[in-house]
Amino acid sequence: MIILRRYSLRVFVVLFTVFLFTSGQAQALTVSEENEISREFMTYVFQNYQMIDDPEIEAYIQRLGDRILSAFPPQPFKYRFYVIKNEVFNAFACPGAQIFIHSGLFETLESEDELAGILAHEISHSTCRHISQNIERSGKIGLGTLAGVAAGIFLSMYGDPAAGGALTMGSIAGSQSISLAYSRDDERQADNEGLSRLYTLGYTGNGLIAALTKIRGRQWFGKEQIPDYLTTHPALEDRIGYIQNWIDTHHNLATKPRIDDFEFKLIRTRLKALYGKHDEKRLEFQAALEKKPDDLFALYGMGIVMARNGKTDEAIVNLKKALEKRAFHLGIIKTLGKVYFDAGRYTQAQSVFEGALGVVPNDMESNMYLGRIMTENGDYDRALELLKPLADEDKVDATVFYSLGDLYARKGQLFESYYHLGFYYKGKRDLRNALIQFERALKNAGDEENRKKVQKIIDDIKMAEHKEKKSETQEKKSWRHMTVAAVPPI
């Protein structure tokens, strides 16, 4: 027997979610219920797991996900796509249409076709409501049993297959055997649905086969090292055979031209260079450049790695060479501008970001950096003209609020400074520091309207914190007597 509280930090989010699943009568989740569970679930996910926090990587994965979704009927959920900083091979869907892929799997894929195949499969699990259906089927099982099963499955998802295998339940105290993992029918339906949608967009099922083959081909020497995708997505061999048969049957549907992989490869390179082990990636890009000195992706990656290491001049040389290969690419231009900005070379940075706006007028990030440059140069009025409109954007980068907070502080406008810094920390999901900034804003509020506005935000944050602490207390009480049987992974 294994005491569940040994894994308390990592299963906290799972147990809280299961509590919500089983509090009340057993029934299928409505869309509003699943959205509410999703909001609570994501709070704990962001507290315990590191997401890739880069605007270009985030924008690409969301853009690709939205493109795939365009082939599906209208959905009741707002889909969000995330990359988790984790070396394991996995991707999964969570309640409320939250789709995750681990950076380890992303880096291993070789084409957008492969990534699209993985995302389409996970999207299909959500559109087919497999998560909700599994919860419904398990609804009459006791909290302890359901918690054990869910903990095992989600631990495998989050990169700890050994713990996941130990926690996965066959039975407890005579309870019926249950599982929240996808069935073979679920997998086949998700594959069929995903492939059908991909074909209408010009992708092929060959990408999904290639991705699954990479997962299958990963070497392991014991059950604790089995690739996580195999434990959370069963019957991989059957799936590959089924997908190949599907392609053979539907080959006449693949009439659109092949998808251009340039953006995929550039973003994959950025992911490696920004978040990979510095020395390892430097050697990887160096070897690529020795083999092919004008390799754009290796030049771009080496530029980012050199910037991370503080070697600004070498970074600039590599990025400029990359721009010679793709002169008007916004992402490469902005990367060069950021290197200049971080080095305090504001004149060169300004020239680069103005050039970026010549490529894509009204680019939000370019305007934000120009605003920050104006702030550093002491031109506060111009900085405010550039930055203030950006805070009204629907998908604003939290850094915009930090930039405004810094600007207002230099202008001596303390209320506005603390107010915007509060939104910066709130956007980063750091509620503790957000509360500190909003309380400072409240003390500096000059009129009743501002005081009411800020007090409402403070009350909402405190309520969220109270719910977190209350749930954590309930979790600890439930773990005290909970044990689960150790069984091998699925």
N, C-alpha and C positions, 0 to 999 in steps of 0.2 A: 504494500500500500504506500501511496505517496501523499504527503500532506500538501494540500493545494497552496497554502500560504507561502511555501517556499518560492513560489513564482508570483507573489502578490503584485509586484510592480508591473509585471508584463501582462498579467491577465486582468488587471483592474478594469480596463476599458471593456473587456469582454463580459465580465461578470455584471457590470453595471448595465450593459446592453441587454443581457439575458434577463435581468431583473425587470426591465421595461417590457421585454417580450412576454413575460409570464405573469405580470401583475394584472389580473383581470381574467375575464372569460376567454377561453381558447377560441380564437377566430382568426380569419385572414386579416392581415394588416390593411387598413385603408391607406390611401396615398398620404393623407395628412398625418396619420400615425407614423408611417414610415419616415416621413420628412422630419417629424419631431424626434424620433429615435436617431435619425441621421445627425441632427444638430448636436445632440448630447454625445453621440458616439465620436464625432469629429473633434469635439472639445478635448477628449482624453487622448485621441490619436495624436493630436498636435502637441500635447504635453509630453508624450512619451517617445515619439519617433521623429527623427529629423527628416524634414522634407527638403527637396532641392528648391532653394530660394533664389532663383535667377530669372529675371523677367523674360529673357529670350527663350530659355528652355521651357518655362511655364507656358509662354504664349504658343510655342510650337506644339506641345503635347495637347493643349486645349484646342488649338486650331485643327489639328489632325482629328481629334475626337469629334469635334463639331462637324467636320466634313463627312466622317463616317455616319454620324447621326442623321445627316441630311438625307440619307438613303432609307431611313426608317420612317414609319408613320409618326405623326406628332406624339410626343411623350408627355406624361403628367409630371415628370421630374425635371429639374434643372441639373444637367449632368456636369460634373466637375472631374477633371483629370489631374492626377498628381504623380510625381516621381519621388519615391522614397530613397534616401541615401542608404543603401544597403547592398552588399555584394552578392546576396543570394539570387538565385534564378526564380523569380515569381512575379505574378500579376494576379489581381483579384478584384472583385466587385463587392462593395459594402452596401448596407441599407441606404436608401435614398439616392441611388445612382451616383455613388462616389467610386471612381475607378482608379486603381493604383497599379503602378508598375515599378519594380525595384530597379535601381540604377545598374545593378549587376547584370540583369537580363537585358536592359536597354543597350548597354555597351557592347554586349555580345552579338546583337542583331546586326545584319549587314545591309539591310535595305528597308525602305519605307513600307514595301509590300509585307515584310515580315512583321514589322511593328503594327501595321494596320490589321494584320490577321489576328494578332494577340488582342488588340483593343476591341475589334469587332466581336470577338468571342466573349469578352467580358461585358461589353455593352449588351449583347444578346442575353446573357444571364439576367441582367436587370430588366430588359424589355419584356422578357418572358416571365418575370416575377418569380424566379426560382427561389430567391432568398425568402420572400414572403410565404411562398408555398411550403418550404421546408419548416418554417416557423409554425405554420398552421398545423402541419402533420405532427409536430412535436409538442403542440400546445398543451396537451393533457399530462405531459411528463412533469414530475416535480422539479422545482427550481434547482436543487442540488445536482440531479442527474443531467439536466439540460445545460447547466453551467459547466459541468465537467466536459461534456461533449464539445460545446462551443469553445471552451478554453483550449482544448487540444487542437481543434481545427485552426483557430485563429493564431495560436502560437506557431503552428507550422507555417501559416501565411507570413508571419512576421519574422521568419528567419531563425526559428529555434525548433527544428523538427524533432530533436531528441526529447525536449520537454513536451512538445506537442504530441508525440507518440505516446509518452508516458501518461498524459492526461486524457487522451482520447478514450471514450468509454465504450465498453461492450455491454456491461450491465452494472448496476449498483443495487445491492440488497434486494435482488429479485426483480428489479425494474426491467421493463422490456428493453430490448436492444434498439437503440436509435442512433441516428447520425444526421448532422446538419450538412455534411459534405454533399457535393453534387452527385446525383446518380448517373448511371450510364445514359439513361434516357435524357436527363438534363443536358449532359455534355453533347450528345448527338443533336439535340434540338438547337443548342447554342451554336454548334458548328454549322449546321444547315442554315440557320437564320443569318449568321454572320457572313458565310460565304455568299449567300444569295445577294446580300446588300453590297458586299465588296465588289462583286462582278459589275454591278451597275455603275460603279465609280472608276472602273478601269484597273482595279487591283485583281490579283489572281489568288487562287487557293494555294498556289505553290509557295507563297510567302509563309503561310501558316504552317505548311508541312516542314519548310526549312527551319522555322523557329522551334517547332516541337522536336525536330530531329536534333537540334543543338542541345535542347534540354535533356533529351534522352541520352545523348552521347557524352554528357558530362561524366567524368570518372568519379566513382565513389567506391569505398572499400568496406563499408558497414552500413547497417540500417540507419544509423544516426546521421549519415552523410548523404542520404538519398536526396536528390534535388527536390526542393519544396513543391514545385509544380506537380510532381508525381504524386505527392501525398494529398494535395487539395484538388487535383483534377485526375480522377482515376481512369484506368483502362487506356493508357496512352497509345499502346500498340494498336488496339482496336480503332482508336480515333484516327491515327495516321492512315490505316487501311481504308477506313470509311471516307476520309477526306479525299484520298486518291481516287477512290471509286466515284465520288461526287464530281471531281474535276473531269474524269474521263467521260462521265455522262453529260456534263454541261459545258464541255469545251467550246461549243459553238456560241456560247454567250460572251466569251472573252473577245470582244471586237474592238475595244478602245485601245489607244496606244499605251505603251508602258509608262508608268509614273516616273518622273524625274527624281532621282535620289539625292540631288545636291543639298537641299535643305536638311534632309535627314542626316546626311553625313557630316554636315557642318555642325549641327546641334549635338550629334553624338560626340564629335571631337571636342566641342565646348564642355560637354558633361565630363568627359575624361580629364580635360586640362584643368577645369575649375575644382573638381571634387575628387579626383583620383590622387593616389600617392605621388607626391611631387617628383621624387627621383625616378620612380618607376615610369611615369609618363614622359619625363624628359628623355629617358633612354629610348622609349618607344618612338617618340617623334624624331629623335636624332637618328635612329636606325632607318626610319622611313626617308629622311632627307638624304642620308648617305646613299640610299638606293635610288632616289629620285629627287634631286635638289629643288625642283620646281613644284613639288607636291603641295598644292594649295592647302589641303587639310592639315598636313604636317606643319607647314609654315604658320598657319593660324593657331594650331595647338601649341607649338613651341613659343609663339608670341605670348600666349596667355600664361604658360608655365614660367617663362622668364619674368613676366610682370609679377606673378605670385612670389617669385624669389627676390624681388626688388631690383632686378636687372633691367631697368627701364629702357636703356639704349638698345640692348639686344632685343627686347620685346618689340620696340618700334621698328627695328630693321626687319624682323620677321613679318610683322603685320603689314608693313608697306609692300613687301614682296608678295604677300597674299593678295593685296589690293591690286597689284599689277596684273594678277591673273583674273580678278573679278572686280573691276574698277568701281562699279556703282552698287556694290552689295551693301545694304544698309547695316546689317549685323556686323560685318567686318569694319566698316567705317566707325560705327559707334564704339566697338571694342578699342580701336585705336584712340578715339577721343577720351575714353575712360582712363586709358593708360596715361595720357598726357595730364588729365585732371588729377588723378591720384598722385602724380609726381609733382603737382603744384605748378605745372607749366600751362597756365591758364590761357595765354595768348594762342598757343598752338591748339589747345583743346577747343577754344571758341571757334577757330577757323574750321576745325574738323566737324563740329556739330552744326555749324551753319551750312557746311557742305552736305551734311546728312539731311537737313531740311530741304536742300535743293533736290535730293533724290526722292524723299517722301515728305511733302509739305505737312505741317501740323503733327509730325511725329511727337508723341507725348514725352518720351524719354529724352529726346534731343532738346526739346524746349525746357525740360526740367534741369538738365545739365547746364544749359545756357543761363537759366535763372540762378543756379548755384554759382556759376562763374561770375555773373554780375554781382552777386552777394559778396564774393571774395574780393572783387575789384572795388567795392564800396558804392556801386551804383544801385542803391536800394530801391529806388522808384522803378527802374527798368526791371529789376529782379522780381518785384511784386507783380508787375504787368505780365511777366512770363509765368510765374508760379501760381498765382491765385486762381486763374481759370482751370488749372489742372486738378484742383481739389474737388471740382464738380463732376469729374469724370466718373462714370459708373464703375469702371474697373481700375480705379486709381492705385498706383503703386504706393505702398505705405511710406516710401522714401520721400514722396512729395510732401507729406505732412511734416516729416523731419526737416526738410529744406525750408518750409514755411516757418516752422518753430524757430529755427536758427535765425532766419531773416528777421522775424519780429523781435527776437531777443536783442539783436544788434540795433534795431530801431527803437528799443526801449519800450515796446508795447508788450508788457508782461502777460496780460490776460490772453491776448492772441497767441503768444509764444507757448504758454502752458497748455492752452486749448488744443493747438495743433500737435504738440508733442504727445498729448493724451491720445489723440487719434493714431499717431504713429505707433505707439506701444499697443494700442488696441488692435490695430491692423496686424501687428506681429504676434498677437494673441498672448501678450505679456500683460495680464490684467492687473497684476500688482503694481507695476510701474505706471500703467495707464491711470490707475486710481490716484496715485500720488500726484501726477500731473494735473488731473482734473480737479483735485482738491486744492491745488495751488491756484488753478484758474478761478475757482470759486472765490477764494480770498481776494483775488484781484479784479473780480467782476465789477464793472462800474455802474451797472443799472440792473433793475429787477428782471428784465427780460433775459439778460445773460445769465443771471443767477438761477432762474428757473430752468433754463436750457441745460446748464451744466449740472444742476442738482438731479435732474431726470437721468442724465447719463451715469452719474455716480450711483444713484439708487439701482439702476439696471445692473451695473457691474457688481455691486455688493450682493444683489440677489443671485447672480450667477455664481459668485464665490460661495455663497451660503449653500446653494444646491450641490456644489461640488463637495464641500465638506460633509454635508449630510449623507450624500451617497457613499462617500468614502467610509464613513462610520458604519453604515449598513453593510458595506462589503466586508469590513474587517470582522464584524459579528458573524456573518454568514460563513466566513472561512474557518472560524475557530474549531468547528467540529467536522469539517468537510474533508473526506478522503476519496481518492479515486483509484481504480485498478489500473495497473500498468499493462498496456497492450502495445504491440508493435504498430508502426504507422500503417495507414491504409495502403 
